[in-house]
Amino acid sequence: MQQRERDQMSVTEADEHENENESEEQTCPECDSGALVASNDSNEIICEECGLVIEEQNIDHGPEWRAFNHAERQNKSRVGAPTTQTMHDKGLTTQIDWKNKDAHGRSISSKKRNQLHRLRKWQERIRTKDAGERNLQFALSEIDRMASALGVPRSVREVASVIYRQALSNDLIRGRSIEGVATSCLYAGCRQEGIPRSLEEVTEVSRVGKKEIGRTYRYIAKELSLEMKPADPKEYVPRFCSDLEVSEEVKMKAIEIIDESAEQGLLSGKSPTGFAAAAIYAASLLCNEKKTQREVAEVAQVTEVTIRNRYQEQIEAMGLN
């Protein structure tokens, strides 16, 4: 018995030693470089220096079937949708089809239809076992509704859902409205993902007021220790310029104005949307594509007074009195 264990240990040590030697000795035969990388599909090992394909594996780890469009891939795929944080059960629940047909596509009898109707009703009831899950289900549906209205990508919805789950597990929702916490989590998700959405824009699609959203957002960010960088006015410039239908020259000039103003410390304590709006207004005047303060204010959702004040500061900073 002891002899067998010693033999197994010696074989294992020999294999490890052989693998170490292979990894140490593997270099490019063309240029002797050790900078070897695997391709995206992991079927090839390529030299970064000269581009030589050193190893090529003919084993395809993908499915055995072929598909040439999305519909074919959906029909031939034998796996379900990936798990997601945007659903309270992470998408792992059972779904009963709403079509009253059997496996062959034929209509079922009225008795079977009544049975399926009862099954669907009970399926919806047992998806949420307690008040906490019902709370989570409603909050995630609110996040999804507001994210769709704001037109933010899927990654923001995932991040916002994760933040809400953390707030729920840390009992931060007690005494606050579900809509307010859900909106705050969505705003935090936009900030973390670098998607420029102002508090005013988020408030427009929410069912709670701006003051409550701001207060809840600060509380959640503090309790969960969320690292939030200050919003960059340059992130708002492309969207505002697109809404105002100005040229690329105005956009680049506005970014230049923001950079020069920020270097002189004018950005500290200022609203990023107001700062971006004033820079676009100044750039439109300098590029002879004049836009009125009212037009810019409506797009940026700030007041004309804010644009005038920021405009004066930026012009003085650039020495263009």
Secondary structure, 3 states (H helix, E strand, C coil): CHHHHHHHHHHHHHHHHHHHHHHHHCCCCCCCCCCEEECCCCCEEEECCCCCEEEECCCCCCCCCCCCCHHHHHHHCCCCCCCCCCCCCCCCCCCCCCCCECCCCCECCHHHHHHHHHHHHHHHHHCCCCHHHHHHHHHHHHHHHHHHHHCCCHHHHHHHHHHHHHHHHCCCCCCCCHHHHHHHHHHHHHHHHCCCCCHHHHHHHCCCCHHHHHHHHHHHHHHCCCCCCCCCHHHCHHHHHHHHCCCHHHHHHHHHHHHHHHHCCCCCCCCHHHHHHHHHHHHHHHCCCCCCHHHHHHHHCCCHHHHHHHHHHHHHHHCCC
